[in-house]
Amino acid sequence: MADATTAPRKRTFRKFSYRGVDLDALLDLSSEQLMELVPARVRRKFSRGLNRKSMALIKKLRKAKKECPEFEKPAPVKTHLRNMIIVPEMIGSVVGVYNGKVFNQVEIKPDMVSHYLGEFSITYKPVQHGRPGIGATHSSRFIPLK
């Protein structure tokens, strides 16, 4: 019992892997190798080709990453491309994703690979249920207004 209390346990962190491929190997994959790992919907989108706007966003993210000092977050890049799929190259970037009203800043993490940018910028305000108002139920007809 005394041995267990004297030796502090070292915390081990979960090593990230995407479908069995660790993060370093994921960053080194070619686009064809990456397409084999991602789900069918994402494969279909990539096989049909990335459009000019998507490529422009990736170029802006590369530029923002290159210009930022080491060990700091890059400057956010604003975009309306909610249908852009997150690729491993985007990990560590900060993207301002438009939700119809404002740009929500999203820091791209490894867990987000092969998801859409729009999934991380909610377009509606979740309902805050309060007290029911007048006319909400039939019984509210009999509540006096004063």
Long-range contacts (C-beta under 8 A, 24 or more apart in sequence): 16-110, 16-111, 18-88, 18-110, 18-113, 18-114, 23-88, 23-91, 23-110, 26-88, 26-110, 26-113, 27-88, 27-89, 27-91, 29-88, 34-87, 34-88, 37-114, 38-114, 39-114, 42-85, 42-114, 45-85, 46-85, 53-81, 54-81, 54-84, 57-81, 57-84, 57-95, 58-87, 58-89, 58-90, 61-89, 61-90, 61-93, 61-95, 62-89, 64-93, 64-94, 65-92, 65-93, 73-107, 76-103, 76-105, 78-103, 79-117, 81-117, 82-116, 82-117, 82-118, 82-121, 83-116, 83-117, 83-118, 84-116, 84-117, 85-114, 85-115, 85-116, 85-117, 86-112, 86-113, 86-114, 86-115, 86-116, 86-117, 87-113, 88-113, 97-121, 99-123
